[in-house]
Amino acid sequence: MARLRIAVAGAGLIGRAHVERIAASAECQVAAIADPAAAVADYAAGLDLPHYAGVEPMLDAVRPDGVVVATPNVLHVPQALAAISRGIPVLVEKPIADTVAEAERLVAAAERAGVPLLVGHHRRHNPILAAARAALREGRLGRLATVTALVQFLKPDPYFDTAWRREPGGGPVLINLIHAIDDLRFLVGEIAALQAFASNALRGFPVEDSAVVNLRFANGALGTITSSDSAAAPWSWELTSGEYAAYPQSREDCYLVAGTEGALAIPSLRTWRYDGERGWNRPLATGRLEVAPADPLVRQLANFCAVIRGEAAPVVPGRDAMRTLAATVAIHEAARSGGVIRLEGG
Ligand SMILES: NC(=O)c1ccc[n+]([C@@H]2O[C@H](COP(=O)([O-])OP(=O)(O)OC[C@H]3O[C@@H](n4cnc5c(N)ncnc54)[C@H](O)[C@@H]3O)[C@@H](O)[C@H]2O)c1
């Protein structure tokens, strides 16, 4: 089978992670890189890869089988549209767009053109979350009662030397909590409504440093998310999952799911249930779900290749990622208004 030719737009932090995995894959190869940065021209030359300063010239010259868009958020929609208008399948990094209206414009264009649009909520490809989801779908916890999500860590002070990270949009809600929202939608189901508080009291920047959210899911389960980028704490997917080489792994849990028949902690996948008589005065039996670890970016790429070949559906299609963005944006709206925000279908 001929290798698919995948181009990469934007070779910064995550773009280079994509380049490495495409280059290492037996299913595909790097067709070219587009990025105006001089450092990226050197990077591409070092890998002996064709380099273009602009995305559209690259797409026209190379005609790749697919393109990964890993540029700053505001460029996701115009660059993904450039690929879609040329009939080229796109894997666009998260968030799908910087506004829900822009996301809708992109999703509608992809659907009209019949061109696959995938979004890089890569955690859905992590076997840990997939195993947790399967256990919940199989009803091993019974009817879901509550989910508790923790998104807490300390971003070092120099992180905020970059101006946009101190401004609205640069805080933990749009950068980090969007992942938790997608994880909870994947695990528990659609979010029907939410309430929130946000605070900037710790760092004093225009953007929030901490936020808490109450969630009501369409299936009746309730949830909370507690987040702060200014807390010296070990509880977040970033710090617990082992997915990120840059962060020491804390071996704590960040998601606690509880149902009528049992409970599950993630990412440890520890379980609790009553084997005999039930009740809070009886001991809970503990266990652990077994899962073989795998690199979610590799699995995401495999899904992209299978979609391009017409052999699979996207694990994270554009319309799905748009709902994650809508729920995330609603957190800011809820914190501003103090009200309950109902989401589509809620
Ligand atoms: N899935 C994840 O966990 C994850 C992790 C990190 C970043 N991201 C997302 O990936 C995107 C990129 O983030 P990053 O941290 O890699 O940023 P980055 O700043 O490290 O890299 C962005 C790259 O895009 C290039 N670029 C700028 N304008 C361009 C243009 N017009 N055409 C082509 N390239 C252009 C820049 O020169 C830079 O090399 C963001 O949307 C971010 O939200 C996702």
The ligand as an ORCA input file, in Angstrom:
! r2SCAN-3c Opt
* xyz 0 1
  N      -3.705     18.684     21.250
  C      -2.965     19.283     22.183
  O      -2.799     18.808     23.290
  C      -2.280     20.568     21.846
  C      -1.077     20.885     22.475
  C      -0.455     22.091     22.143
  C      -1.048     22.936     21.220
  N      -2.224     22.600     20.641
  C      -2.860     23.491     19.667
  O      -2.017     23.526     18.520
  C      -1.958     24.843     17.982
  C      -0.500     25.295     17.938
  O      -0.001     25.345     19.265
  P       1.595     25.298     19.548
  O       1.713     25.229     21.026
  O       2.246     24.273     18.702
  O       2.009     26.754     19.051
  P       3.428     27.238     18.547
  O       3.415     28.729     18.707
  O       4.516     26.450     19.204
  O       3.461     26.856     16.983
  C       2.649     27.484     16.028
  C       3.421     27.506     14.693
  O       2.567     28.053     13.706
  C       3.380     28.863     12.859
  N       2.583     29.812     12.084
  C       2.193     31.067     12.434
  N       1.507     31.620     11.407
  C       1.466     30.714     10.413
  C       0.907     30.698      9.104
  N       0.249     31.758      8.636
  N       1.047     29.580      8.363
  C       1.716     28.484      8.842
  N       2.292     28.459     10.065
  C       2.148     29.555     10.831
  C       4.346     29.526     13.816
  O       5.495     30.059     13.147
  C       4.681     28.377     14.753
  O       5.800     27.661     14.298
  C      -2.852     25.701     18.870
  O      -4.118     25.783     18.272
  C      -2.959     24.918     20.160
  O      -4.200     25.126     20.824
  C      -2.839     21.427     20.928
*
